[in-house]
Amino acid sequence: MKYGNFIKQSQFCKVGISNHILRIGQASTTIIQLIKRNSGSNVHNCLGWAARDASGTLSPYQFSRRAVGCDDISIKITHCGVCYADFVWTRNHLGDSKYPVVPGHEIAGIVQEVGQNVQGFKVGDHIGVGTIVNSCRSCDYCNDDLESYCAKGSVFTFNGIDVDGTVTKGGYSSFIVVHQRYCIKIPVNYPLTSAAPLLCAGITVYSPMMRHKMNQSGKSLGVIGLGGLGHMAVKFGKAFGLKVTVFSTSISKKEQALKLLGADKFVVSSDQEQMKGLAKSYDFIIDTASGDHPFDPYMALLKTGGVLALVGFPSEVKFSPASLNIDMRTISGSVTGGMKQLQEMIDFCAAHEVHPTIDIIPIQYVNEALERLAKRDVKYRFVIDIENSLK
């Protein structure tokens, strides 16, 4: 009996000691992780280009990225699209720029490390990050795959405040660490150079087109404006089998619209007679113009029950209620789409060979590129070759 009790006590001690050793091991692991994380915060492990003040001039800048967490993916950035948002926030046009600003939210690259909980991505995969890198993940909008419209506020890819209080820094940099939910897989057969602009410009027009069922072959689509957004609306429209008309104030864009982009028709919007002759001709209109312009002439072009989707940002929107009500027309606003739709769009572009028209530049040209973008002197998106020029 005593011997048996001794054995039981010994076994109990062994279990107790084992548990104690396990706890020590877990504590040691935690301490090591904290040391790594804290030491990493003092090491500038990422190279980028940043604006330091409202002049907007970008120059080389070193900073730290966080360590890869359980749900994170570390991405080697190969390409980053240049968006007008980059111009706006580097120059503090909205009064909320948090310098130094590292812009860029059209990020394409290659997975270089994954956290232990990451599923669906592995090292070497082609991957993209768009306009947001975080959200609450619990509100109705997040649950409906509309993370960009998160009720508690989504976190912008750059110049945003992340959950840990740090300011986010974007894709004009060598790598980025992002929670897996805000990453999309880029098909291996689709060029990373083409994928980058789709992550903002592409989804900006694709999202309202899908929401309003503008993918019905044989229907008619009008596209107002022929910049980075407008040219993608034309390309999606043609891929959907729509009859596409481009409306522009400049006759100089006629050849681009018809020959380069494949639009079916081009209309100078200031030609009142031509506009009147097209009354009730269109099922859908995508308005990408941010300059101020009248809306009634375009509303009159819609068929009964037609939809005008506004994705530009004019200073004001004015139209007669009659142009809306009498023929059951709809005017709708949109900014972007959620992560599920972003993946859907990339897959569609790969399957149907839809590519943005781009001009690839080195990072050293980015200041000139932003100035040209502001002057609308680009056909149709700049893409920075991060991999080969950021040194």
Secondary structure as the mmCIF struct_conf table of DSSP 4:
data_model
#
loop_
_struct_conf.conf_type_id
_struct_conf.id
_struct_conf.beg_label_comp_id
_struct_conf.beg_label_asym_id
_struct_conf.beg_label_seq_id
_struct_conf.end_label_comp_id
_struct_conf.end_label_asym_id
_struct_conf.end_label_seq_id
HELX_RH_AL_P HELX_RH_AL_P1 LYS A 2 SER A 41
TURN_TY1_P TURN_TY1_P1 ASN A 42 ASN A 42
BEND BEND1 VAL A 43 VAL A 43
STRN STRN1 CYS A 46 ALA A 51
BEND BEND2 ASP A 53 ASP A 53
TURN_TY1_P TURN_TY1_P2 ALA A 54 SER A 55
STRN STRN2 LEU A 58 PHE A 63
HELX_LH_PP_P HELX_LH_PP_P1 ARG A 65 VAL A 68
TURN_TY1_P TURN_TY1_P3 CYS A 70 ASP A 71
STRN STRN3 ASP A 72 GLY A 81
HELX_RH_AL_P HELX_RH_AL_P2 TYR A 84 THR A 90
TURN_TY1_P TURN_TY1_P4 ARG A 91 LEU A 94
BEND BEND3 GLY A 95 GLY A 95
BEND BEND4 TYR A 99 PRO A 100
STRN STRN4 VAL A 101 VAL A 101
STRN STRN5 ILE A 107 VAL A 114
TURN_TY1_P TURN_TY1_P5 GLN A 116 ASN A 117
BEND BEND5 GLY A 120 GLY A 120
TURN_TY1_P TURN_TY1_P6 VAL A 123 GLY A 124
STRN STRN6 HIS A 126 VAL A 129
BEND BEND6 THR A 131 THR A 131
STRN STRN7 ILE A 132 ASN A 134
BEND BEND7 ARG A 137 ARG A 137
BEND BEND8 CYS A 139 CYS A 139
HELX_RH_AL_P HELX_RH_AL_P3 ASP A 140 ASN A 143
TURN_TY1_P TURN_TY1_P7 ASP A 144 ASP A 145
HELX_RH_3T_P HELX_RH_3T_P1 GLU A 147 TYR A 149
TURN_TY1_P TURN_TY1_P8 ALA A 151 LYS A 152
HELX_LH_PP_P HELX_LH_PP_P2 SER A 154 SER A 154
STRN STRN8 VAL A 155 PHE A 156
BEND BEND9 THR A 157 ASN A 159
STRN STRN9 ILE A 161 ILE A 161
TURN_TY1_P TURN_TY1_P9 VAL A 163 ASP A 164
BEND BEND10 GLY A 165 GLY A 165
HELX_LH_PP_P HELX_LH_PP_P3 THR A 166 THR A 166
STRN STRN10 VAL A 167 VAL A 167
HELX_LH_PP_P HELX_LH_PP_P4 THR A 168 THR A 168
BEND BEND11 GLY A 171 TYR A 172
STRN STRN11 SER A 173 SER A 173
BEND BEND12 SER A 174 SER A 174
STRN STRN12 PHE A 175 HIS A 179
HELX_RH_3T_P HELX_RH_3T_P2 GLN A 180 TYR A 182
STRN STRN13 ILE A 184 LYS A 185
HELX_LH_PP_P HELX_LH_PP_P5 ILE A 186 PRO A 187
TURN_TY1_P TURN_TY1_P10 VAL A 188 ASN A 189
BEND BEND13 TYR A 190 TYR A 190
HELX_RH_AL_P HELX_RH_AL_P4 LEU A 192 PRO A 197
HELX_RH_PI_P HELX_RH_PI_P1 LEU A 198 GLY A 202
HELX_RH_AL_P HELX_RH_AL_P5 ILE A 203 ARG A 211
TURN_TY1_P TURN_TY1_P11 HIS A 212 ASN A 215
TURN_TY1_P TURN_TY1_P12 SER A 217 GLY A 218
STRN STRN14 SER A 220 ILE A 224
BEND BEND14 GLY A 227 GLY A 227
HELX_RH_AL_P HELX_RH_AL_P6 GLY A 228 ALA A 239
TURN_TY1_P TURN_TY1_P13 PHE A 240 GLY A 241
STRN STRN15 LYS A 243 SER A 248
BEND BEND15 THR A 249 THR A 249
HELX_RH_3T_P HELX_RH_3T_P3 ILE A 251 LYS A 253
HELX_RH_AL_P HELX_RH_AL_P7 LYS A 254 GLU A 255
HELX_RH_PI_P HELX_RH_PI_P2 GLN A 256 LEU A 260
BEND BEND16 LEU A 261 LEU A 261
BEND BEND17 ASP A 264 ASP A 264
STRN STRN16 LYS A 265 VAL A 268
TURN_TY1_P TURN_TY1_P14 SER A 269 SER A 270
HELX_RH_AL_P HELX_RH_AL_P8 GLN A 272 LYS A 276
TURN_TY1_P TURN_TY1_P15 GLY A 277 LYS A 280
STRN STRN17 TYR A 282 ASP A 287
BEND BEND18 GLY A 291 GLY A 291
BEND BEND19 PHE A 295 PHE A 295
HELX_RH_AL_P HELX_RH_AL_P9 ASP A 296 MET A 299
TURN_TY1_P TURN_TY1_P16 ALA A 300 LEU A 301
STRN STRN18 LEU A 302 LEU A 310
BEND BEND20 GLY A 312 GLY A 312
BEND BEND21 SER A 315 SER A 315
HELX_RH_AL_P HELX_RH_AL_P10 PRO A 321 ASN A 325
TURN_TY1_P TURN_TY1_P17 ILE A 326 MET A 328
STRN STRN19 THR A 330 GLY A 333
HELX_RH_AL_P HELX_RH_AL_P11 MET A 339 HIS A 352
TURN_TY1_P TURN_TY1_P18 GLU A 353 GLU A 353
STRN STRN20 ILE A 358 ILE A 361
HELX_RH_3T_P HELX_RH_3T_P4 ILE A 363 TYR A 365
HELX_RH_AL_P HELX_RH_AL_P12 VAL A 366 ALA A 374
TURN_TY1_P TURN_TY1_P19 LYS A 375 ARG A 376
BEND BEND22 VAL A 378 TYR A 380
STRN STRN21 ARG A 381 ASP A 385
HELX_RH_AL_P HELX_RH_AL_P13 ILE A 386 SER A 389
#
